[in-house]
Amino acid sequence: MKKILVCTLILMMTVNTVRGQEIQSNSSIQYMKQKAPVPNVQALCAIAMDLDSGKILYEKNGNQRNAPASTTKMMTAIVVVENTQPGDIVTVSKKAANISGSAMGLYAGQKITVNELLYGMLMCSGNDAAIALAEHIGGDIAGFADLMNKKADQMGLKDTRFANPHGLDAEGHHSTAFELAKIGAYALNNEIIKDIVGTKFINMSGRNMTNTNELLGFYDGVYGLKTGFTNKAGRCLVTSAKRGEVDVVTVVLNCPTKKARTSSSIKILDYVFENYEYYPLVSEGERFAEINVKKGIEPEVGIVASEDIRMLLANHSVADLKYNAIFPNIIKAPVEEGTKVGNLQITENGLVLLDIPLVTSEDVGIKNVQYYLKQIGITLKDMTG
């Protein structure tokens, strides 16, 4: 039985040391604390990355280069959708029709749309479709590989290089779990790719196509992405899954068997969904302190958070958060509502996770000559009835 602990996070507000004061918020947040065990997986390399923040939630040799097999086709799809239209017609070459490995079943001279080839490449993992698309856009395999590598450079990928569009083993063809996660995240921003990798079964032009991703339709929340296998790469799987607010991409590379690929992916996904959650850390308008206002019509003004802040955190780490508010002892009037006057730092074990602007809660006018003349006028009016 998992032990569930309740921990209360007290928001401690420590001001600039120049003031030498400490302020404690009257508010507290109560959370359930539950720590899930770190999974032991059979993949040589593995990673889990939060799609919204890019935060790494699990890693095993995440930056080690490995043959990517057909997970390569994620980048092939990216280059295709950014350089052609789904309705464009492609003529299949003999080279494409005769390629070894997995195929969607093309024949030389066949005319077929880019869209159907994308389905065949991403769902059936068709090497024939990958070559047909590469030749259509890049002229030949080498020309298309250049486009793939240029895109990798644009994405800031340092350990990824492509020699072909299908992922069959080749010299200089490699990536890492971390960079494949980034490629997968990028691919999911395109609705065409996202729709295809989330399709379990489809019939197009009389051809039945079934997705090779064994987790699609099997594991709750999975909506993509891409499988892969070669003798050098082993069994590989890039998976996208979402439950609640947690949206994640996982990668497993060089698993010994398909069963190990499946179980390793599930273990990582279970770990993420059991261990991580988005927490509301700060609410827009939440008041943290008061600042004296020199020559202000009001002697003080509140300082508040400028926005709502939610953050993905491991459940067991919430108790380690500390809140430090840094702001001056006094500001000069006039003050406009929403003026930045300080910062709220949220730290975990000394590491700054967030640095949020603190702003004034309202306008404060200045006690100038016009103000005092107005006050005199009000006083005289009251005296004369």
NORURMO-V700637 format. One record per pair of residues at least 24 apart in sequence whose C-alpha atoms are under 10 Angstrom apart, sorted by the first residue. I is the first residue (numbers start at 0). J is the second residue. If there is no record, write none. Layout:
BEGIN
I|J + I|J
END
This chain:
BEGIN
1|33 + 1|34 + 1|35 + 2|32 + 2|33 + 2|34 + 3|31 + 3|32 + 3|33 + 3|34 + 4|30 + 4|31 + 4|32 + 4|33 + 4|34 + 4|315 + 5|29 + 5|30 + 5|31 + 5|32 + 5|33 + 5|318 + 6|30 + 6|31 + 6|32 + 6|33 + 6|314 + 6|315 + 6|317 + 6|318 + 7|31 + 7|32 + 7|317 + 7|318 + 8|317 + 8|318 + 8|319 + 8|320 + 8|321 + 8|322 + 9|318 + 9|320 + 9|321 + 9|322 + 10|280 + 10|287 + 10|320 + 10|321 + 10|322 + 10|323 + 10|345 + 11|287 + 11|320 + 11|321 + 11|322 + 11|323 + 11|324 + 12|287 + 12|288 + 12|321 + 12|322 + 12|323 + 12|324 + 12|325 + 12|343 + 12|344 + 13|321 + 13|322 + 13|323 + 13|324 + 13|325 + 13|326 + 13|343 + 13|344 + 14|288 + 14|323 + 14|324 + 14|325 + 14|326 + 14|327 + 14|328 + 14|341 + 14|342 + 14|343 + 15|323 + 15|324 + 15|325 + 15|326 + 15|327 + 15|328 + 15|341 + 16|325 + 16|326 + 16|327 + 17|325 + 17|326 + 17|327 + 17|328 + 18|325 + 18|326 + 18|327 + 18|328 + 20|328 + 21|323 + 21|324 + 22|287 + 22|288 + 22|323 + 22|324 + 23|287 + 23|288 + 23|322 + 24|286 + 24|287 + 24|288 + 24|322 + 25|287 + 26|285 + 26|287 + 28|279 + 28|280 + 29|317 + 29|318 + 30|278 + 30|314 + 30|315 + 30|317 + 30|318 + 31|314 + 31|315 + 31|317 + 32|274 + 32|313 + 32|314 + 32|315 + 32|316 + 32|317 + 32|318 + 33|273 + 33|274 + 33|275 + 33|313 + 33|314 + 33|315 + 33|316 + 34|270 + 34|273 + 34|274 + 34|275 + 34|313 + 34|314 + 34|315 + 34|316 + 35|269 + 35|270 + 35|271 + 35|272 + 35|273 + 35|274 + 35|275 + 35|313 + 35|314 + 35|315 + 36|269 + 36|270 + 36|273 + 36|274 + 37|266 + 37|267 + 37|269 + 37|270 + 37|271 + 37|274 + 38|263 + 38|264 + 38|265 + 38|266 + 38|267 + 38|268 + 38|269 + 38|270 + 38|271 + 39|263 + 39|266 + 39|267 + 40|251 + 40|254 + 40|259 + 40|260 + 40|262 + 40|263 + 40|264 + 40|265 + 40|266 + 40|267 + 41|251 + 41|252 + 41|253 + 41|254 + 41|255 + 41|256 + 41|258 + 41|259 + 41|260 + 41|261 + 41|262 + 41|263 + 41|264 + 42|233 + 42|234 + 42|235 + 42|236 + 42|250 + 42|251 + 42|252 + 42|253 + 42|254 + 42|255 + 42|256 + 42|259 + 42|260 + 42|262 + 42|263 + 42|264 + 43|176 + 43|232 + 43|233 + 43|235 + 43|251 + 43|252 + 43|253 + 43|254 + 43|255 + 44|175 + 44|176 + 44|177 + 44|235 + 44|250 + 44|251 + 44|252 + 44|253 + 44|254 + 45|175 + 45|176 + 45|177 + 45|180 + 45|235 + 45|236 + 45|237 + 45|249 + 45|250 + 45|251 + 45|252 + 45|253 + 45|254 + 45|263 + 45|264 + 45|267 + 46|175 + 46|176 + 46|177 + 46|178 + 46|179 + 46|180 + 46|237 + 46|248 + 46|249 + 46|250 + 46|251 + 46|252 + 46|264 + 46|267 + 47|176 + 47|177 + 47|180 + 47|237 + 47|238 + 47|239 + 47|247 + 47|248 + 47|249 + 47|250 + 47|251 + 47|264 + 47|267 + 47|268 + 47|270 + 47|271 + 48|177 + 48|180 + 48|181 + 48|184 + 48|239 + 48|246 + 48|247 + 48|248 + 48|249 + 48|250 + 48|271 + 49|180 + 49|184 + 49|239 + 49|241 + 49|245 + 49|246 + 49|247 + 49|248 + 49|249 + 49|271 + 49|275 + 49|311 + 50|180 + 50|181 + 50|183 + 50|184 + 50|185 + 50|187 + 50|239 + 50|240 + 50|241 + 50|245 + 50|246 + 50|247 + 50|248 + 51|184 + 51|244 + 51|245 + 51|246 + 51|247 + 51|310 + 51|311 + 52|246 + 52|247 + 52|310 + 52|311 + 53|180 + 53|181 + 53|184 + 53|247 + 53|248 + 54|247 + 54|311 + 54|312 + 55|177 + 55|180 + 55|247 + 55|248 + 55|249 + 56|247 + 56|248 + 56|249 + 56|267 + 56|270 + 56|271 + 56|274 + 56|275 + 56|311 + 56|312 + 56|313 + 57|249 + 57|267 + 57|268 + 57|270 + 57|271 + 58|176 + 58|177 + 58|249 + 58|250 + 58|251 + 58|267 + 59|176 + 59|177 + 59|251 + 60|175 + 60|176 + 60|177 + 60|252 + 61|175 + 61|176 + 61|177 + 61|178 + 61|179 + 61|180 + 61|250 + 61|251 + 61|252 + 62|158 + 62|174 + 62|175 + 62|176 + 62|177 + 62|178 + 63|158 + 63|173 + 63|174 + 63|175 + 63|176 + 63|177 + 64|158 + 64|159 + 64|172 + 64|173 + 64|174 + 64|175 + 64|176 + 64|177 + 64|178 + 64|252 + 65|158 + 65|159 + 65|172 + 65|173 + 65|174 + 65|175 + 65|176 + 65|231 + 65|232 + 65|233 + 65|252 + 65|253 + 66|159 + 66|160 + 66|161 + 66|166 + 66|167 + 66|168 + 66|169 + 66|170 + 66|171 + 66|172 + 66|173 + 66|174 + 66|175 + 66|227 + 66|228 + 66|229 + 66|230 + 66|231 + 66|232 + 66|233 + 66|235 + 66|252 + 66|253 + 67|159 + 67|161 + 67|165 + 67|166 + 67|167 + 67|168 + 67|172 + 67|173 + 67|174 + 67|175 + 67|176 + 67|179 + 67|226 + 67|227 + 67|228 + 67|229 + 67|231 + 67|232 + 67|233 + 67|234 + 67|235 + 67|236 + 67|251 + 67|252 + 67|253 + 68|165 + 68|166 + 68|167 + 68|168 + 68|169 + 68|172 + 68|173 + 68|174 + 68|226 + 68|227 + 68|228 + 68|229 + 68|230 + 68|231 + 68|232 + 68|233 + 68|234 + 68|235 + 68|236 + 68|252 + 68|253 + 69|101 + 69|120 + 69|121 + 69|124 + 69|125 + 69|126 + 69|129 + 69|164 + 69|165 + 69|166 + 69|167 + 69|168 + 69|225 + 69|226 + 69|227 + 69|228 + 69|229 + 69|232 + 69|234 + 69|235 + 69|236 + 70|121 + 70|124 + 70|164 + 70|165 + 70|166 + 70|174 + 70|179 + 70|182 + 70|183 + 70|224 + 70|225 + 70|226 + 70|227 + 70|228 + 70|235 + 70|236 + 70|237 + 70|250 + 70|252 + 71|129 + 71|147 + 71|159 + 71|160 + 71|161 + 71|162 + 71|163 + 71|164 + 71|165 + 71|166 + 71|167 + 71|172 + 71|173 + 71|174 + 71|179 + 71|182 + 71|225 + 71|226 + 71|227 + 72|117 + 72|120 + 72|121 + 72|124 + 72|125 + 72|126 + 72|129 + 72|163 + 72|164 + 72|165 + 72|166 + 72|225 + 72|226 + 72|227 + 73|120 + 73|121 + 73|164 + 73|165 + 73|179 + 73|182 + 73|183 + 73|184 + 73|185 + 73|186 + 73|187 + 73|192 + 73|196 + 73|224 + 73|225 + 73|226 + 73|237 + 74|144 + 74|146 + 74|147 + 74|148 + 74|150 + 74|151 + 74|161 + 74|164 + 74|165 + 74|179 + 74|182 + 74|183 + 74|185 + 74|186 + 75|117 + 75|120 + 75|121 + 75|129 + 75|130 + 75|132 + 75|133 + 75|143 + 75|144 + 75|146 + 75|147 + 75|161 + 75|163 + 75|164 + 75|165 + 75|166 + 75|186 + 76|116 + 76|117 + 76|118 + 76|120 + 76|121 + 76|129 + 76|132 + 76|133 + 76|147 + 76|164 + 76|186 + 76|189 + 76|191 + 76|192 + 77|147 + 77|150 + 77|182 + 77|183 + 77|185 + 77|186 + 77|187 + 77|188 + 77|189 + 77|191 + 77|192 + 78|132 + 78|133 + 78|136 + 78|137 + 78|143 + 78|144 + 78|146 + 78|147 + 78|148 + 78|149 + 78|150 + 78|164 + 78|186 + 79|113 + 79|114 + 79|117 + 79|129 + 79|132 + 79|133 + 79|135 + 79|136 + 79|137 + 79|143 + 79|146 + 79|147 + 80|113 + 80|114 + 80|117 + 80|186 + 80|189 + 80|191 + 80|192 + 81|189 + 82|136 + 82|137 + 82|146 + 83|113 + 83|132 + 83|135 + 83|136 + 84|112 + 84|113 + 84|114 + 85|112 + 85|113 + 85|114 + 85|115 + 85|116 + 85|117 + 85|191 + 86|111 + 86|112 + 86|113 + 86|114 + 86|115 + 87|111 + 87|112 + 87|113 + 87|114 + 87|135 + 88|112 + 88|113 + 88|114 + 88|115 + 88|116 + 88|135 + 89|113 + 89|114 + 89|115 + 89|116 + 89|128 + 89|131 + 89|132 + 89|134 + 89|135 + 89|136 + 90|131 + 90|132 + 90|134 + 90|135 + 91|127 + 91|128 + 91|130 + 91|131 + 91|132 + 91|134 + 91|135 + 92|127 + 92|130 + 92|131 + 92|134 + 92|135 + 93|127 + 93|131 + 94|127 + 94|130 + 94|131 + 94|134 + 95|125 + 95|126 + 95|127 + 95|128 + 95|129 + 95|130 + 95|131 + 95|132 + 95|133 + 95|134 + 96|126 + 96|127 + 96|128 + 96|130 + 96|131 + 97|126 + 97|127 + 98|125 + 98|126 + 98|127 + 98|128 + 98|129 + 98|130 + 98|165 + 99|125 + 99|126 + 99|127 + 99|167 + 100|124 + 100|125 + 100|126 + 100|127 + 100|165 + 100|167 + 100|228 + 100|229 + 101|125 + 101|126 + 101|127 + 101|128 + 101|165 + 101|228 + 102|126 + 102|127 + 102|128 + 102|129 + 103|127 + 103|128 + 103|129 + 103|206 + 103|207 + 103|208 + 104|128 + 104|206 + 105|131 + 107|131 + 111|204 + 114|191 + 114|192 + 114|195 + 115|195 + 115|203 + 115|204 + 115|206 + 117|191 + 117|192 + 117|195 + 117|196 + 118|191 + 118|192 + 118|194 + 118|195 + 118|196 + 118|198 + 118|201 + 118|203 + 118|208 + 118|209 + 118|210 + 119|195 + 119|203 + 119|206 + 119|207 + 119|208 + 119|209 + 119|210 + 120|165 + 120|195 + 120|196 + 120|210 + 120|225 + 121|192 + 121|195 + 121|196 + 121|197 + 121|198 + 121|210 + 121|211 + 121|212 + 121|223 + 121|224 + 121|225 + 121|226 + 122|195 + 122|196 + 122|197 + 122|198 + 122|199 + 122|200 + 122|201 + 122|208 + 122|209 + 122|210 + 122|211 + 122|212 + 122|223 + 122|224 + 122|225 + 122|226 + 123|200 + 123|207 + 123|208 + 123|209 + 123|210 + 123|211 + 123|212 + 123|225 + 123|226 + 124|165 + 124|209 + 124|210 + 124|211 + 124|212 + 124|225 + 124|226 + 124|227 + 125|165 + 126|164 + 126|165 + 126|166 + 126|167 + 127|165 + 128|164 + 128|165 + 129|163 + 129|164 + 129|165 + 129|166 + 130|163 + 130|164 + 130|165 + 131|164 + 132|164 + 133|163 + 133|164 + 133|165 + 134|164 + 139|163 + 140|164 + 140|165 + 144|172 + 151|178 + 151|182 + 154|178 + 154|181 + 154|182 + 154|185 + 155|181 + 156|181 + 156|182 + 165|227 + 166|227 + 166|228 + 166|229 + 166|232 + 167|227 + 167|228 + 167|229 + 167|230 + 167|231 + 167|232 + 168|228 + 168|229 + 168|230 + 168|231 + 168|232 + 169|231 + 173|232 + 175|250 + 175|251 + 175|252 + 176|235 + 176|236 + 176|237 + 176|249 + 176|250 + 176|251 + 176|252 + 177|249 + 177|250 + 178|250 + 179|237 + 179|248 + 179|249 + 179|250 + 179|251 + 179|252 + 180|237 + 180|238 + 180|239 + 180|247 + 180|248 + 180|249 + 180|250 + 180|251 + 181|248 + 182|237 + 183|223 + 183|224 + 183|225 + 183|237 + 183|238 + 183|239 + 183|248 + 183|249 + 183|250 + 184|224 + 184|239 + 184|247 + 184|248 + 184|249 + 186|224 + 187|222 + 187|223 + 187|224 + 187|239 + 187|248 + 192|223 + 192|224 + 193|222 + 193|223 + 193|224 + 193|239 + 194|222 + 194|223 + 195|222 + 195|223 + 195|224 + 196|222 + 196|223 + 196|224 + 196|225 + 196|238 + 196|239 + 197|221 + 197|222 + 197|223 + 197|224 + 197|225 + 197|239 + 198|222 + 198|223 + 198|224 + 199|223 + 212|236 + 212|237 + 212|238 + 212|261 + 213|238 + 213|257 + 213|258 + 213|260 + 213|261 + 214|238 + 214|239 + 214|240 + 214|261 + 214|262 + 214|264 + 214|265 + 215|239 + 215|240 + 218|265 + 218|268 + 218|269 + 220|246 + 220|247 + 220|268 + 221|246 + 221|247 + 221|248 + 221|268 + 223|248 + 224|248 + 224|249 + 224|250 + 225|250 + 226|250 + 226|251 + 226|252 + 226|260 + 227|252 + 227|253 + 227|257 + 228|252 + 228|253 + 228|254 + 228|256 + 228|257 + 229|253 + 230|255 + 233|257 + 233|260 + 234|258 + 234|259 + 234|260 + 234|261 + 235|259 + 235|260 + 235|261 + 235|264 + 236|260 + 236|261 + 236|263 + 236|264 + 237|264 + 238|264 + 238|265 + 238|268 + 239|268 + 240|268 + 240|272 + 241|268 + 241|272 + 242|272 + 242|276 + 243|272 + 243|276 + 243|277 + 244|275 + 244|276 + 244|277 + 244|311 + 245|271 + 245|272 + 245|275 + 245|276 + 245|277 + 245|311 + 246|271 + 246|272 + 247|271 + 247|272 + 271|313 + 272|313 + 273|313 + 273|314 + 274|312 + 274|313 + 274|314 + 274|315 + 274|316 + 275|310 + 275|311 + 275|312 + 275|313 + 275|314 + 275|315 + 275|316 + 276|309 + 276|310 + 276|311 + 276|312 + 276|313 + 276|314 + 277|308 + 277|309 + 277|310 + 277|311 + 277|312 + 277|313 + 277|314 + 278|308 + 278|309 + 278|310 + 278|311 + 278|312 + 278|313 + 278|314 + 278|317 + 279|307 + 279|308 + 279|309 + 279|310 + 279|311 + 280|307 + 280|308 + 280|309 + 280|310 + 280|317 + 280|320 + 280|322 + 280|345 + 281|305 + 281|306 + 281|307 + 281|308 + 281|309 + 281|310 + 281|343 + 281|345 + 281|355 + 282|306 + 282|307 + 282|308 + 282|309 + 283|307 + 283|308 + 284|337 + 284|357 + 284|358 + 284|359 + 284|360 + 285|357 + 285|360 + 286|357 + 286|358 + 286|359 + 286|360 + 287|324 + 287|343 + 287|357 + 288|324 + 288|326 + 288|357 + 289|326 + 289|328 + 289|329 + 289|359 + 289|360 + 290|326 + 290|327 + 290|328 + 290|329 + 290|330 + 290|340 + 290|359 + 291|327 + 291|328 + 291|329 + 291|330 + 291|331 + 291|332 + 292|328 + 292|329 + 292|330 + 292|331 + 292|332 + 292|333 + 292|334 + 292|363 + 292|364 + 292|365 + 293|329 + 293|330 + 293|331 + 293|332 + 293|333 + 293|365 + 293|366 + 294|330 + 294|331 + 294|332 + 294|333 + 294|363 + 294|364 + 294|365 + 294|366 + 294|367 + 295|330 + 295|331 + 295|332 + 295|333 + 295|334 + 295|362 + 295|363 + 295|364 + 295|365 + 295|366 + 295|367 + 296|332 + 296|333 + 296|362 + 296|363 + 296|364 + 296|365 + 296|366 + 296|367 + 296|370 + 297|332 + 297|362 + 297|363 + 297|364 + 297|365 + 297|366 + 298|332 + 298|363 + 299|329 + 299|330 + 299|363 + 300|329 + 300|330 + 300|334 + 300|336 + 300|358 + 300|359 + 300|360 + 300|361 + 300|362 + 300|363 + 301|336 + 301|357 + 301|358 + 301|359 + 301|360 + 301|361 + 302|326 + 302|336 + 302|337 + 302|338 + 302|339 + 302|340 + 302|341 + 302|342 + 302|356 + 302|357 + 302|358 + 302|359 + 302|360 + 302|361 + 303|337 + 303|339 + 303|340 + 303|341 + 303|342 + 303|343 + 303|356 + 303|357 + 303|358 + 303|359 + 303|360 + 303|361 + 304|337 + 304|339 + 304|341 + 304|342 + 304|343 + 304|355 + 304|356 + 304|357 + 304|358 + 304|359 + 304|360 + 305|337 + 305|338 + 305|339 + 305|342 + 305|355 + 305|356 + 305|357 + 305|358 + 305|359 + 305|360 + 306|355 + 306|356 + 306|357 + 306|358 + 307|355 + 308|353 + 308|355 + 310|352 + 310|353 + 316|347 + 316|348 + 317|347 + 318|347 + 319|346 + 319|347 + 319|348 + 319|349 + 320|345 + 320|346 + 320|347 + 320|348 + 320|349 + 320|350 + 320|351 + 320|352 + 321|345 + 321|346 + 321|347 + 321|348 + 321|349 + 321|350 + 321|351 + 321|352 + 322|346 + 322|347 + 322|351 + 322|353 + 322|354 + 323|351 + 323|354 + 324|354 + 324|355 + 324|356 + 324|357 + 325|356 + 325|357 + 326|357 + 326|358 + 331|363 + 331|364 + 331|365 + 332|362 + 332|363 + 332|364 + 332|365 + 332|366 + 332|367 + 333|362 + 333|363 + 333|364 + 333|365 + 333|366 + 333|367 + 334|359 + 334|360 + 334|361 + 334|362 + 334|363 + 334|364 + 334|365 + 335|359 + 335|360 + 335|361 + 335|362 + 335|363 + 335|364 + 336|360 + 336|361 + 336|362 + 336|363 + 337|361 + 337|362 + 338|362
END
